[in-house]
Amino acid sequence: MQNLIIRIFVNAVALWVAAQVVGGIELAGEFWPVILVAAVFGLVNALIKPILLLLSLPLLVITLGLFTIVVNALMLMLTAALVGALTVEGFWAAILGSLLISVVSFLFSVILPEPSSK
């Protein structure tokens, strides 16, 4: 449970940073809408992203994994379509946003230790 809360928090911060930095990405509301968007973003990444990565395997091989950036952008756009509190205006905003979200998530993974499973 603690791991889930940490992941939602990290997603929320990463999405908030992307909304502040990237023009074309907006988060409506204050705290709870951002948490909702982060939870949906986590679910989309957990449930749909693996299927999309499997289906795009030939493109991933040809591009040496760079197509993952496009998949991440599509997950961000799907989250925006599912939750009204997130707006992504255009593919390039989604690309930049997904790159920034990945960087922020990576930095948090370096800072926060992985909780041990007991």
Backbone bond lengths (Angstrom), bond angles and torsions (degrees), N, CA, C in turn:
res aa  C-N    CA-C-N  psi(-1)  N-CA   C-N-CA  omega(-1)  CA-C   N-CA-C  phi
1 M - - - 1.452 - - 1.528 111.00 -
2 Q 1.331 115.60 -41.27 1.457 120.43 179.04 1.529 110.43 -62.54
3 N 1.331 116.61 -39.98 1.460 121.25 179.35 1.530 110.97 -62.66
4 L 1.325 117.07 -40.91 1.463 121.83 178.91 1.526 111.14 -63.38
5 I 1.316 116.82 -43.91 1.466 121.17 179.71 1.524 110.48 -63.89
6 I 1.327 116.69 -40.76 1.467 120.53 178.26 1.522 110.62 -63.97
7 R 1.329 116.91 -42.90 1.471 120.33 179.80 1.529 111.59 -63.96
8 I 1.323 117.06 -41.50 1.467 119.97 177.86 1.529 110.14 -64.65
9 F 1.323 116.84 -41.23 1.463 120.96 177.91 1.529 111.11 -61.63
10 V 1.326 117.12 -45.68 1.466 121.22 179.31 1.528 110.33 -62.64
11 N 1.333 116.89 -44.11 1.467 120.11 176.69 1.526 111.11 -60.54
12 A 1.327 116.59 -41.47 1.466 120.53 -179.35 1.523 110.78 -62.85
13 V 1.321 116.73 -45.54 1.468 120.01 179.37 1.528 110.34 -64.45
14 A 1.330 117.03 -43.81 1.464 120.91 -179.34 1.530 111.20 -63.16
15 L 1.322 116.96 -42.90 1.465 120.47 177.65 1.526 111.29 -65.42
16 W 1.326 116.78 -39.83 1.458 120.84 178.81 1.530 110.56 -63.46
17 V 1.342 116.61 -44.03 1.468 120.62 178.33 1.526 110.10 -61.47
18 A 1.328 116.90 -44.52 1.465 120.51 179.23 1.525 110.89 -60.86
19 A 1.326 116.92 -39.80 1.467 120.37 179.74 1.528 111.38 -67.56
20 Q 1.336 117.20 -31.56 1.457 120.75 179.65 1.523 112.26 -76.41
21 V 1.333 116.74 -33.79 1.464 121.08 -171.46 1.528 112.69 -94.61
22 V 1.318 117.06 -41.61 1.465 121.14 -172.24 1.526 109.86 -92.70
23 G 1.312 115.93 122.28 1.457 119.88 172.95 1.522 108.82 -69.29
24 G 1.301 116.98 134.55 1.458 120.21 -178.05 1.514 113.36 103.48
25 I 1.327 117.34 -5.29 1.465 121.46 174.11 1.522 107.23 -119.48
26 E 1.320 115.54 124.92 1.463 120.56 -179.16 1.515 110.16 -132.94
27 L 1.325 115.34 140.16 1.461 122.78 173.52 1.516 107.69 -113.66
28 A 1.316 116.67 123.63 1.460 121.25 178.69 1.519 109.06 -89.64
29 G 1.301 116.00 143.89 1.454 119.62 176.08 1.513 112.53 91.93
30 E 1.310 113.75 -179.56 1.451 120.52 -176.77 1.527 111.66 -101.93
31 F 1.317 117.28 -96.96 1.463 120.90 -171.06 1.519 113.15 -92.46
32 W 1.323 117.66 -58.50 1.468 120.59 -172.48 1.523 113.99 -66.08
33 P 1.320 119.23 -39.07 1.473 117.23 175.47 1.533 112.80 -61.88
34 V 1.330 116.74 -36.34 1.470 120.08 177.89 1.522 110.15 -66.56
35 I 1.322 117.64 -39.88 1.466 121.49 177.49 1.524 110.18 -64.19
36 L 1.327 117.22 -41.01 1.465 120.97 177.66 1.525 111.06 -62.40
37 V 1.326 116.85 -45.99 1.466 120.40 178.23 1.525 110.08 -61.15
38 A 1.326 117.41 -41.78 1.464 121.01 179.68 1.525 111.48 -63.45
39 A 1.329 116.97 -40.54 1.468 120.34 179.02 1.526 111.15 -66.30
40 V 1.324 117.00 -43.10 1.470 120.37 178.51 1.526 109.99 -66.12
41 F 1.327 117.16 -40.41 1.468 121.49 177.52 1.531 110.43 -60.24
42 G 1.325 116.61 -41.31 1.462 120.43 176.48 1.518 112.32 -64.15
43 L 1.329 117.02 -41.58 1.472 120.64 177.83 1.524 111.76 -65.22
44 V 1.319 116.63 -43.03 1.468 120.49 178.52 1.525 109.90 -61.07
45 N 1.335 116.34 -43.61 1.463 119.88 179.44 1.523 112.25 -67.71
46 A 1.320 117.07 -32.51 1.467 120.13 -178.71 1.521 112.48 -79.43
47 L 1.330 117.92 -34.40 1.461 120.71 -172.85 1.526 114.15 -99.97
48 I 1.309 117.41 -42.91 1.465 120.44 -172.19 1.525 112.55 -96.86
49 K 1.322 117.22 -36.66 1.464 120.29 -176.78 1.529 113.18 -57.80
50 P 1.339 120.40 -43.90 1.476 118.65 179.27 1.529 113.06 -60.48
51 I 1.323 116.58 -37.13 1.469 120.08 179.05 1.523 109.92 -66.92
52 L 1.325 116.36 -44.26 1.458 120.61 179.89 1.530 111.42 -65.50
53 L 1.326 117.20 -37.43 1.464 120.07 176.66 1.522 111.09 -64.40
54 L 1.319 116.65 -40.04 1.462 120.24 178.43 1.527 110.94 -64.90
55 L 1.319 116.84 -43.76 1.462 120.60 179.73 1.530 112.52 -67.22
56 S 1.318 116.91 -28.18 1.464 120.46 -178.79 1.524 112.43 -98.43
57 L 1.310 117.29 17.05 1.465 121.40 -177.48 1.527 113.41 -53.24
58 P 1.337 120.00 -44.36 1.474 118.08 178.18 1.535 112.86 -58.76
59 L 1.335 116.99 -41.18 1.465 119.69 177.89 1.523 111.61 -67.44
60 L 1.318 116.68 -35.83 1.464 120.14 177.44 1.523 110.74 -63.51
61 V 1.320 116.86 -40.15 1.466 120.80 179.68 1.527 110.07 -68.20
62 I 1.328 116.98 -46.16 1.465 121.10 -178.23 1.528 111.40 -62.25
63 T 1.328 117.21 -39.43 1.469 121.27 -177.36 1.525 112.62 -92.98
64 L 1.325 116.61 7.31 1.469 121.93 -179.19 1.527 112.03 56.79
65 G 1.314 116.09 37.30 1.455 122.14 175.39 1.513 115.69 92.42
66 L 1.322 117.48 -8.67 1.462 119.43 -177.91 1.521 112.84 -66.58
67 F 1.324 117.50 -22.14 1.463 120.20 178.21 1.527 111.02 -65.02
68 T 1.321 117.33 -15.76 1.466 121.26 176.28 1.530 110.64 -58.82
69 I 1.329 116.45 -33.18 1.464 120.26 178.02 1.525 110.25 -61.50
70 V 1.326 116.34 -41.22 1.465 120.95 178.38 1.529 110.10 -65.93
71 V 1.333 116.67 -41.70 1.468 120.62 178.46 1.525 109.90 -61.66
72 N 1.328 117.18 -43.34 1.465 120.32 177.95 1.524 111.26 -62.10
73 A 1.324 117.19 -39.84 1.466 120.64 177.76 1.527 110.68 -64.14
74 L 1.327 116.60 -39.96 1.465 120.07 177.66 1.527 111.34 -64.48
75 M 1.336 117.74 -36.33 1.463 120.84 177.38 1.528 110.56 -65.72
76 L 1.330 116.27 -37.53 1.465 120.11 177.23 1.529 110.48 -66.55
77 M 1.321 116.85 -41.99 1.466 120.75 178.72 1.528 111.35 -66.83
78 L 1.326 117.41 -37.21 1.461 120.90 177.04 1.522 110.58 -65.06
79 T 1.324 116.67 -41.54 1.463 120.45 177.36 1.527 110.29 -61.03
80 A 1.324 116.88 -41.34 1.467 120.43 178.16 1.524 111.25 -64.02
81 A 1.327 116.76 -34.97 1.466 120.02 178.62 1.527 111.52 -70.53
82 L 1.328 116.73 -30.79 1.462 121.13 -177.74 1.525 113.12 -83.46
83 V 1.328 117.21 -32.41 1.465 121.45 -174.78 1.525 108.54 -120.60
84 G 1.306 115.90 123.54 1.456 120.41 -177.34 1.516 114.85 -69.37
85 A 1.323 117.84 -16.27 1.461 120.66 -177.56 1.523 112.64 -76.26
86 L 1.335 117.56 -11.91 1.464 122.02 179.13 1.521 108.78 -114.83
87 T 1.323 115.46 131.30 1.461 121.39 176.51 1.521 108.58 -123.74
88 V 1.326 116.18 126.80 1.461 121.91 175.06 1.522 106.60 -121.83
89 E 1.313 115.35 115.57 1.462 120.81 -176.36 1.525 109.94 -100.95
90 G 1.312 116.35 90.54 1.457 120.24 174.12 1.515 114.13 103.79
91 F 1.321 112.73 157.07 1.458 120.84 -176.97 1.523 112.13 -67.69
92 W 1.346 117.40 -40.92 1.463 119.52 -177.07 1.524 111.70 -69.47
93 A 1.302 117.34 -33.49 1.466 119.67 173.86 1.520 109.88 -63.98
94 A 1.336 116.65 -38.77 1.464 120.52 177.82 1.525 110.99 -66.27
95 I 1.330 117.48 -39.96 1.470 121.11 177.89 1.527 109.91 -61.77
96 L 1.336 116.80 -51.59 1.469 120.08 -179.71 1.523 111.31 -62.86
97 G 1.323 116.25 -41.43 1.459 119.95 178.48 1.512 112.47 -63.01
98 S 1.323 117.07 -42.73 1.466 119.36 -179.52 1.524 111.25 -67.46
99 L 1.338 117.12 -35.34 1.468 119.47 175.71 1.526 110.85 -64.39
100 L 1.319 116.57 -44.23 1.463 120.86 -179.98 1.525 111.28 -66.23
101 I 1.320 117.17 -41.04 1.465 121.10 177.30 1.523 110.18 -61.69
102 S 1.320 117.27 -40.03 1.465 121.08 178.36 1.521 111.23 -63.88
103 V 1.334 116.84 -42.52 1.467 120.49 179.96 1.526 110.64 -64.98
104 V 1.330 117.22 -46.63 1.469 120.54 179.99 1.528 110.49 -62.94
105 S 1.322 117.58 -42.29 1.466 120.83 178.53 1.521 110.98 -63.34
106 F 1.330 116.59 -40.11 1.463 120.04 177.93 1.528 110.65 -63.41
107 L 1.324 116.99 -44.45 1.465 120.07 179.61 1.524 111.45 -61.21
108 F 1.325 117.18 -40.53 1.460 119.91 176.47 1.523 111.32 -65.50
109 S 1.327 117.71 -36.41 1.467 119.64 179.61 1.521 111.15 -67.36
110 V 1.326 117.04 -27.77 1.460 120.40 176.42 1.527 110.16 -75.65
111 I 1.333 116.09 -40.95 1.464 121.22 -176.73 1.526 111.92 -74.30
112 L 1.335 116.39 -48.25 1.462 120.77 -176.62 1.524 110.05 -88.76
113 P 1.317 117.05 126.97 1.466 118.44 177.59 1.524 110.92 -70.10
114 E 1.312 115.75 148.65 1.468 121.22 176.81 1.527 108.00 -70.30
115 P 1.336 118.06 125.98 1.468 119.40 179.78 1.526 110.50 -64.33
116 S 1.312 114.35 138.19 1.468 118.76 -179.97 1.521 109.61 -78.83
117 S 1.326 115.07 140.84 1.470 119.54 178.04 1.513 109.00 -85.75
118 K 1.327 115.31 130.66 1.474 119.86 -177.55 1.489 110.41 -114.26
